[in-house]
Amino acid sequence: MADNWHGHIGVTDERTSHMRLLTKNHRIYGGGEHPHVGWAPDSKSVEFTSHKLGNPNVCIAYLPEAWNEPFMEVDMSESNSGK
């Protein structure tokens, strides 16, 4: 899991090393602190501080169930060829 100074929170799939964006924009640029993310005990959600509404609020973001399957890059070239 990673957060940055823009308030974006990503989760890395350890099976594939791909990063998935969980949520974003939880820090007002130039103000507030970065999200300070932590895992829930069951590993199905993360808790973090959000400054999105102007005050430091504790938030919970749940990981989608679809993320239980490994993230694989998809070749979209065939689906866009009109076949």
Contacts in CASP RR format, 6 or more apart in sequence:
PFRMAT RR
TARGET T0000
AUTHOR 0000-0000-0000
METHOD contacts of the structure
MODEL  1
MADNWHGHIGVTDERTSHMRLLTKNHRIYGGGEHPHVGWAPDSKSVEFTS
HKLGNPNVCIAYLPEAWNEPFMEVDMSESNSGK
1 9 0 8 1.000
1 10 0 8 1.000
1 11 0 8 1.000
1 12 0 8 1.000
1 37 0 8 1.000
1 38 0 8 1.000
1 39 0 8 1.000
1 46 0 8 1.000
2 9 0 8 1.000
2 10 0 8 1.000
2 11 0 8 1.000
2 12 0 8 1.000
2 19 0 8 1.000
2 37 0 8 1.000
3 9 0 8 1.000
3 10 0 8 1.000
3 34 0 8 1.000
3 35 0 8 1.000
3 36 0 8 1.000
3 37 0 8 1.000
3 48 0 8 1.000
4 34 0 8 1.000
5 27 0 8 1.000
5 34 0 8 1.000
6 24 0 8 1.000
6 25 0 8 1.000
6 27 0 8 1.000
6 29 0 8 1.000
7 24 0 8 1.000
7 25 0 8 1.000
7 26 0 8 1.000
7 27 0 8 1.000
7 34 0 8 1.000
7 35 0 8 1.000
7 50 0 8 1.000
8 21 0 8 1.000
8 23 0 8 1.000
8 24 0 8 1.000
8 25 0 8 1.000
8 26 0 8 1.000
9 21 0 8 1.000
9 22 0 8 1.000
9 23 0 8 1.000
9 24 0 8 1.000
9 26 0 8 1.000
9 35 0 8 1.000
9 37 0 8 1.000
9 46 0 8 1.000
9 48 0 8 1.000
9 61 0 8 1.000
10 19 0 8 1.000
10 20 0 8 1.000
10 21 0 8 1.000
10 22 0 8 1.000
10 23 0 8 1.000
11 19 0 8 1.000
11 20 0 8 1.000
11 22 0 8 1.000
11 46 0 8 1.000
11 63 0 8 1.000
11 67 0 8 1.000
12 18 0 8 1.000
12 19 0 8 1.000
12 20 0 8 1.000
13 19 0 8 1.000
13 20 0 8 1.000
13 67 0 8 1.000
13 70 0 8 1.000
13 71 0 8 1.000
15 70 0 8 1.000
16 70 0 8 1.000
16 71 0 8 1.000
16 72 0 8 1.000
18 71 0 8 1.000
18 73 0 8 1.000
20 67 0 8 1.000
20 71 0 8 1.000
22 46 0 8 1.000
22 61 0 8 1.000
22 63 0 8 1.000
23 61 0 8 1.000
25 52 0 8 1.000
26 35 0 8 1.000
26 48 0 8 1.000
26 49 0 8 1.000
26 50 0 8 1.000
26 51 0 8 1.000
26 52 0 8 1.000
26 59 0 8 1.000
27 33 0 8 1.000
27 34 0 8 1.000
27 35 0 8 1.000
27 50 0 8 1.000
27 51 0 8 1.000
27 52 0 8 1.000
28 51 0 8 1.000
28 52 0 8 1.000
28 54 0 8 1.000
31 51 0 8 1.000
32 51 0 8 1.000
32 56 0 8 1.000
33 49 0 8 1.000
33 51 0 8 1.000
33 56 0 8 1.000
35 48 0 8 1.000
35 49 0 8 1.000
35 50 0 8 1.000
36 48 0 8 1.000
36 49 0 8 1.000
37 46 0 8 1.000
37 47 0 8 1.000
37 48 0 8 1.000
38 46 0 8 1.000
38 47 0 8 1.000
38 48 0 8 1.000
39 45 0 8 1.000
39 46 0 8 1.000
39 47 0 8 1.000
40 46 0 8 1.000
40 47 0 8 1.000
40 60 0 8 1.000
44 62 0 8 1.000
44 63 0 8 1.000
45 60 0 8 1.000
45 61 0 8 1.000
45 62 0 8 1.000
45 63 0 8 1.000
46 60 0 8 1.000
46 61 0 8 1.000
46 63 0 8 1.000
47 58 0 8 1.000
47 59 0 8 1.000
47 60 0 8 1.000
48 58 0 8 1.000
48 59 0 8 1.000
48 61 0 8 1.000
49 56 0 8 1.000
49 57 0 8 1.000
49 58 0 8 1.000
49 59 0 8 1.000
50 56 0 8 1.000
50 57 0 8 1.000
50 58 0 8 1.000
50 59 0 8 1.000
51 57 0 8 1.000
END
